Amino acid sequence: MRTSLLLVGLALGSFVCVSGCEPKKSSISGKAGSQAGHGHEADAHAGHDHGAHGPNGGHLEHFEASGAHFEWAHDDATHKLSIFFDELVSAGAKIESVKIDVVSGNETKAFALEKDDTAKIAGSVFSIASEELMTLLDASGTDAKGVQSKLLVMIDGKEQSCMLKHDDGHKH
């Protein structure tokens, strides 16, 4: 009896180890950027976390002050970054301006994002194509002495912010 339970346990353990995480095709069209999401079953991956991915295959984040959610996705081939405010705009908010400030040492660079007129929900997607910004985002972290990227968004006359850190690394 113990031997058969041991064999069943080994078989299940082997299945989980072999199955791993399979990449999922991106749901982002070339116009909105393409960051492939990951096909995950919540129960099968209870032991590790890859971060949340949104409906556009991007990174889910929230603003520090309000807690409102947004998604950001990138296409490394075209150096395009897109930020999706679908939830906020659907709830009636107006996104007035979007920029990313990148601080490195004593230098700050500002990158203004433009409204994407092809968005399904008018006024909900802002984007920029910039190889420099994508390089800086790749270097961004949480160390105050290193490169830091901060998203600044004016929503209905109030500024909201969020630190952006690009991390697509898988840790198994």
C-alpha positions as CSV (number, residue, x, y, z in Angstrom):
1,M,0.0,0.0,0.0
2,R,2.8,2.4,0.9
3,T,4.6,1.6,-2.3
4,S,1.6,2.4,-4.5
5,L,1.0,5.7,-2.6
6,L,4.7,6.6,-3.1
7,L,4.5,5.8,-6.8
8,V,1.3,7.9,-7.2
9,G,3.0,10.8,-5.4
10,L,6.1,10.5,-7.6
11,A,4.0,10.4,-10.7
12,L,2.0,13.5,-9.8
13,G,5.2,15.4,-8.8
14,S,6.9,14.5,-12.1
15,F,3.8,15.7,-14.0
16,V,3.9,19.1,-12.3
17,C,7.7,19.4,-12.9
18,V,7.5,18.4,-16.5
19,S,4.4,20.5,-17.4
20,G,6.0,23.8,-16.4
21,C,4.8,27.2,-17.7
22,E,3.9,27.3,-21.3
23,P,4.0,30.7,-23.0
24,K,0.7,31.9,-24.5
25,K,0.4,33.8,-27.7
26,S,-0.1,37.5,-27.2
27,S,-3.5,39.0,-27.5
28,I,-2.1,42.4,-28.4
29,S,-2.2,43.4,-32.0
30,G,0.9,44.9,-33.5
31,K,-0.7,48.3,-33.1
32,A,-1.0,48.2,-29.3
33,G,2.3,46.4,-28.7
34,S,3.0,42.7,-28.0
35,Q,4.1,41.3,-24.8
36,A,3.4,37.6,-24.6
37,G,1.4,36.5,-21.5
38,H,1.8,33.2,-19.8
39,G,-0.8,30.4,-19.7
40,H,-1.2,29.6,-16.1
41,E,-3.6,27.4,-14.1
42,A,-3.8,29.0,-10.7
43,D,-3.9,25.6,-8.8
44,A,-0.9,24.1,-10.7
45,H,1.2,27.2,-9.9
46,A,0.4,27.8,-6.3
47,G,4.1,27.4,-5.4
48,H,5.5,30.3,-7.5
49,D,4.5,33.6,-8.9
50,H,5.3,35.2,-12.3
51,G,3.4,38.4,-11.7
52,A,-0.1,39.3,-13.0
53,H,-0.7,39.8,-16.7
54,G,-3.6,41.8,-18.0
55,P,-6.1,41.3,-20.8
56,N,-3.6,42.9,-23.3
57,G,-0.7,40.6,-22.2
58,G,0.9,43.4,-20.2
59,H,1.9,44.1,-16.6
60,L,-0.9,44.9,-14.2
61,E,-0.2,47.8,-11.8
62,H,-2.0,50.2,-9.6
63,F,-1.5,53.9,-8.7
64,E,0.0,54.5,-5.3
65,A,-2.5,57.1,-4.1
66,S,-5.8,55.8,-5.4
67,G,-5.1,52.1,-6.0
68,A,-6.8,52.3,-9.4
69,H,-5.5,49.7,-11.8
70,F,-4.0,50.0,-15.3
71,E,-1.9,47.8,-17.6
72,W,1.3,48.5,-19.4
73,A,2.6,46.4,-22.3
74,H,5.6,46.7,-24.6
75,D,6.8,45.5,-28.0
76,D,10.5,45.0,-27.8
77,A,10.9,44.8,-31.6
78,T,9.3,48.2,-32.3
79,H,10.3,49.8,-28.9
80,K,6.7,50.7,-28.3
81,L,5.2,51.0,-24.9
82,S,1.4,51.2,-24.4
83,I,-0.5,51.9,-21.3
84,F,-4.1,50.8,-21.0
85,F,-6.6,52.7,-18.8
86,D,-9.7,50.7,-19.9
87,E,-11.1,50.3,-16.4
88,L,-10.7,54.0,-15.4
89,V,-12.1,55.4,-18.7
90,S,-15.0,52.9,-18.7
91,A,-15.9,54.2,-15.3
92,G,-16.0,57.8,-16.6
93,A,-12.6,59.1,-15.8
94,K,-10.8,61.4,-18.3
95,I,-7.1,60.8,-18.8
96,E,-5.6,64.2,-19.5
97,S,-1.9,63.5,-19.8
98,V,0.6,60.6,-19.4
99,K,4.3,60.8,-19.0
100,I,7.2,58.7,-17.7
101,D,10.0,60.4,-15.7
102,V,13.2,58.4,-15.6
103,V,15.8,59.4,-13.0
104,S,19.3,58.2,-13.2
105,G,21.8,59.8,-10.9
106,N,21.1,63.5,-11.0
107,E,19.5,63.4,-14.5
108,T,15.8,63.2,-15.1
109,K,14.4,62.5,-18.6
110,A,10.7,63.0,-19.3
111,F,8.9,60.9,-22.0
112,A,5.4,62.1,-23.0
113,L,2.9,59.4,-24.2
114,E,0.4,60.2,-26.9
115,K,-3.3,59.1,-27.0
116,D,-3.8,56.1,-29.3
117,D,-6.7,57.0,-31.6
118,T,-7.2,53.4,-32.6
119,A,-8.1,52.3,-29.1
120,K,-11.4,50.4,-28.7
121,I,-12.4,52.6,-25.8
122,A,-11.7,56.2,-26.8
123,G,-9.1,57.9,-24.6
124,S,-8.1,54.7,-22.8
125,V,-4.7,53.9,-24.5
126,F,-1.6,56.0,-24.5
127,S,1.7,55.0,-26.2
128,I,5.2,55.9,-27.2
129,A,7.8,54.3,-29.5
130,S,11.2,55.0,-27.9
131,E,14.3,52.8,-27.9
132,E,15.8,55.0,-25.2
133,L,12.8,54.7,-22.9
134,M,12.7,50.9,-23.4
135,T,16.4,50.6,-22.5
136,L,15.9,52.8,-19.4
137,L,12.8,50.7,-18.3
138,D,14.9,47.5,-18.7
139,A,17.4,49.1,-16.2
140,S,14.8,50.4,-13.8
141,G,14.6,49.0,-10.3
142,T,13.7,49.9,-6.8
143,D,17.2,51.0,-5.7
144,A,17.0,54.8,-5.0
145,K,20.6,55.1,-6.3
146,G,19.9,53.3,-9.6
147,V,17.6,54.0,-12.5
148,Q,14.0,54.6,-11.5
149,S,11.0,55.1,-13.8
150,K,7.8,56.8,-12.6
151,L,4.6,56.9,-14.5
152,L,2.7,60.3,-13.9
153,V,-0.9,60.5,-15.1
154,M,-3.3,63.4,-14.9
155,I,-6.7,62.0,-14.3
156,D,-9.7,64.4,-13.9
157,G,-7.3,67.1,-12.7
158,K,-5.5,65.0,-10.2
159,E,-2.0,63.5,-10.6
160,Q,-1.6,59.8,-10.0
161,S,1.8,58.0,-10.0
162,C,3.3,54.6,-10.0
163,M,6.9,53.3,-10.1
164,L,7.5,51.1,-13.2
165,K,9.9,48.2,-13.1
166,H,10.3,45.9,-16.0
167,D,10.8,42.3,-14.9
168,D,9.7,39.5,-17.2
169,G,12.1,37.0,-15.6
170,H,10.8,33.5,-14.8
171,K,12.0,32.1,-11.5
172,H,11.2,28.4,-11.1
